[in-house]
Amino acid sequence: MAMVGTMVVVLLVGPLLVIGAVGLLLLAAAIFSGSPRRVRESFECPVTGKLVTADFLVPEGAAHPLAVASCTAFRDPERVRCQSPCREFADVRWGLSRAVFPRWALTANGTVTWRTAA
């Protein structure tokens, strides 16, 4: 009887342990992969003066982006042909997600962006 009980526990708990271990390994690989993450920002271009949306490549822990992957200031956004002076102005630190905090939220005293706490 004890043997049957042990087998039932192993068959029920074993797969959960394997799934949990694989999940932790995948999470660790994603965190410590070292590949740059892609951050999208909308801002006024310092060169053209137009409102643009750019995708930046940001190494882990960096204060400023490494490169511009795409920018709507160009006809073909994937071919960035400028020296990318916007990289030094881009704010790529971790912050509240836009999904959690809406981009423009009305408050009693005015408008708050997603970058500033209410």
C-alpha atoms as a printed R data frame, in Angstrom:
    type eleno elety resid chain resno      x      y       z
1   ATOM     1    CA   MET     A     1  0.000  0.000   0.000
2   ATOM     2    CA   ALA     A     2  2.853  2.370   0.799
3   ATOM     3    CA   MET     A     3  4.396  1.612  -2.587
4   ATOM     4    CA   VAL     A     4  1.191  2.612  -4.395
5   ATOM     5    CA   GLY     A     5  0.984  5.837  -2.355
6   ATOM     6    CA   THR     A     6  4.599  6.709  -3.188
7   ATOM     7    CA   MET     A     7  4.019  6.101  -6.899
8   ATOM     8    CA   VAL     A     8  0.913  8.303  -6.905
9   ATOM     9    CA   VAL     A     9  2.814 11.148  -5.210
10  ATOM    10    CA   VAL     A    10  5.757 10.812  -7.625
11  ATOM    11    CA   LEU     A    11  3.461 10.761 -10.664
12  ATOM    12    CA   LEU     A    12  1.510 13.812  -9.473
13  ATOM    13    CA   VAL     A    13  4.345 15.948  -8.073
14  ATOM    14    CA   GLY     A    14  7.169 14.913 -10.415
15  ATOM    15    CA   PRO     A    15  5.848 16.641 -13.549
16  ATOM    16    CA   LEU     A    16  5.128 19.817 -11.582
17  ATOM    17    CA   LEU     A    17  8.719 19.884 -10.319
18  ATOM    18    CA   VAL     A    18 10.073 19.397 -13.851
19  ATOM    19    CA   ILE     A    19  7.823 22.150 -15.236
20  ATOM    20    CA   GLY     A    20  8.899 24.503 -12.438
21  ATOM    21    CA   ALA     A    21 12.599 23.762 -12.978
22  ATOM    22    CA   VAL     A    22 12.333 24.328 -16.743
23  ATOM    23    CA   GLY     A    23 10.442 27.574 -16.140
24  ATOM    24    CA   LEU     A    24 13.154 28.837 -13.789
25  ATOM    25    CA   LEU     A    25 15.866 27.921 -16.296
26  ATOM    26    CA   LEU     A    26 14.068 29.791 -19.087
27  ATOM    27    CA   LEU     A    27 13.598 32.818 -16.836
28  ATOM    28    CA   ALA     A    28 17.284 32.817 -15.881
29  ATOM    29    CA   ALA     A    29 18.288 32.517 -19.535
30  ATOM    30    CA   ALA     A    30 16.088 35.493 -20.446
31  ATOM    31    CA   ILE     A    31 17.419 37.651 -17.632
32  ATOM    32    CA   PHE     A    32 21.110 36.845 -18.067
33  ATOM    33    CA   SER     A    33 21.231 36.471 -21.844
34  ATOM    34    CA   GLY     A    34 23.100 39.755 -22.307
35  ATOM    35    CA   SER     A    35 21.277 40.609 -25.514
36  ATOM    36    CA   PRO     A    36 19.999 44.186 -25.710
37  ATOM    37    CA   ARG     A    37 16.312 44.805 -25.197
38  ATOM    38    CA   ARG     A    38 14.229 46.889 -27.585
39  ATOM    39    CA   VAL     A    39 12.569 50.026 -26.187
40  ATOM    40    CA   ARG     A    40 10.088 52.160 -28.163
41  ATOM    41    CA   GLU     A    41  9.836 55.880 -27.399
42  ATOM    42    CA   SER     A    42  7.903 58.783 -28.935
43  ATOM    43    CA   PHE     A    43  9.579 62.197 -28.744
44  ATOM    44    CA   GLU     A    44 10.440 65.341 -30.693
45  ATOM    45    CA   CYS     A    45 13.432 64.637 -32.932
46  ATOM    46    CA   PRO     A    46 16.357 66.984 -32.116
47  ATOM    47    CA   VAL     A    47 17.350 67.067 -35.819
48  ATOM    48    CA   THR     A    48 14.041 67.425 -37.688
49  ATOM    49    CA   GLY     A    49 11.891 68.890 -34.904
50  ATOM    50    CA   LYS     A    50  9.054 66.469 -35.789
51  ATOM    51    CA   LEU     A    51  7.298 64.071 -33.450
52  ATOM    52    CA   VAL     A    52  8.805 60.623 -34.149
53  ATOM    53    CA   THR     A    53  8.687 57.116 -32.737
54  ATOM    54    CA   ALA     A    54 11.989 55.271 -32.470
55  ATOM    55    CA   ASP     A    55 13.012 51.795 -31.369
56  ATOM    56    CA   PHE     A    56 16.245 51.787 -29.364
57  ATOM    57    CA   LEU     A    57 18.540 48.854 -28.586
58  ATOM    58    CA   VAL     A    58 19.443 49.069 -24.901
59  ATOM    59    CA   PRO     A    59 22.046 46.871 -23.167
60  ATOM    60    CA   GLU     A    60 21.069 45.646 -19.708
61  ATOM    61    CA   GLY     A    61 21.706 48.298 -17.058
62  ATOM    62    CA   ALA     A    62 22.597 51.072 -19.517
63  ATOM    63    CA   ALA     A    63 21.471 54.648 -18.944
64  ATOM    64    CA   HIS     A    64 21.378 55.443 -22.676
65  ATOM    65    CA   PRO     A    65 20.613 53.332 -25.767
66  ATOM    66    CA   LEU     A    66 23.365 51.663 -27.752
67  ATOM    67    CA   ALA     A    67 21.752 52.227 -31.156
68  ATOM    68    CA   VAL     A    68 18.548 53.197 -32.953
69  ATOM    69    CA   ALA     A    69 16.890 50.178 -34.581
70  ATOM    70    CA   SER     A    70 14.149 52.119 -36.382
71  ATOM    71    CA   CYS     A    71 12.785 55.659 -36.558
72  ATOM    72    CA   THR     A    72  9.675 57.102 -38.177
73  ATOM    73    CA   ALA     A    73 11.561 60.262 -39.215
74  ATOM    74    CA   PHE     A    74 12.780 58.364 -42.307
75  ATOM    75    CA   ARG     A    75 10.790 57.059 -45.261
76  ATOM    76    CA   ASP     A    76 12.116 53.564 -44.496
77  ATOM    77    CA   PRO     A    77 12.110 53.430 -40.668
78  ATOM    78    CA   GLU     A    78 14.556 50.492 -40.582
79  ATOM    79    CA   ARG     A    79 17.283 52.518 -42.377
80  ATOM    80    CA   VAL     A    80 18.399 55.123 -39.832
81  ATOM    81    CA   ARG     A    81 20.730 57.492 -41.693
82  ATOM    82    CA   CYS     A    82 21.575 60.080 -39.030
83  ATOM    83    CA   GLN     A    83 24.152 60.125 -36.221
84  ATOM    84    CA   SER     A    84 21.322 59.417 -33.722
85  ATOM    85    CA   PRO     A    85 21.754 62.381 -31.365
86  ATOM    86    CA   CYS     A    86 18.472 61.347 -29.733
87  ATOM    87    CA   ARG     A    87 20.240 58.458 -27.971
88  ATOM    88    CA   GLU     A    88 21.616 60.720 -25.243
89  ATOM    89    CA   PHE     A    89 18.156 62.154 -24.504
90  ATOM    90    CA   ALA     A    90 16.264 58.852 -24.483
91  ATOM    91    CA   ASP     A    91 15.068 57.753 -21.061
92  ATOM    92    CA   VAL     A    92 15.445 53.976 -21.063
93  ATOM    93    CA   ARG     A    93 15.387 53.217 -17.361
94  ATOM    94    CA   TRP     A    94 12.794 50.845 -16.023
95  ATOM    95    CA   GLY     A    95  9.487 52.490 -15.165
96  ATOM    96    CA   LEU     A    96  5.791 51.860 -14.909
97  ATOM    97    CA   SER     A    97  4.358 50.014 -17.847
98  ATOM    98    CA   ARG     A    98  2.106 51.958 -20.176
99  ATOM    99    CA   ALA     A    99 -0.429 49.171 -19.822
100 ATOM   100    CA   VAL     A   100 -0.559 49.697 -16.054
101 ATOM   101    CA   PHE     A   101 -0.496 53.499 -16.073
102 ATOM   102    CA   PRO     A   102 -2.203 55.184 -19.029
103 ATOM   103    CA   ARG     A   103 -0.155 57.571 -21.133
104 ATOM   104    CA   TRP     A   104 -2.364 60.560 -20.351
105 ATOM   105    CA   ALA     A   105 -4.326 60.399 -17.126
106 ATOM   106    CA   LEU     A   106 -6.531 63.265 -16.025
107 ATOM   107    CA   THR     A   107 -6.038 64.387 -12.457
108 ATOM   108    CA   ALA     A   108 -7.548 67.203 -10.406
109 ATOM   109    CA   ASN     A   109 -4.614 69.539 -11.097
110 ATOM   110    CA   GLY     A   110 -3.832 68.833 -14.732
111 ATOM   111    CA   THR     A   111 -2.372 66.092 -16.884
112 ATOM   112    CA   VAL     A   112  0.117 63.448 -15.785
113 ATOM   113    CA   THR     A   113  2.207 61.360 -18.182
114 ATOM   114    CA   TRP     A   114  3.055 57.721 -17.612
115 ATOM   115    CA   ARG     A   115  6.591 58.756 -16.560
116 ATOM   116    CA   THR     A   116  5.481 60.741 -13.516
117 ATOM   117    CA   ALA     A   117  3.649 59.286 -10.568
118 ATOM   118    CA   ALA     A   118  0.216 60.702  -9.835
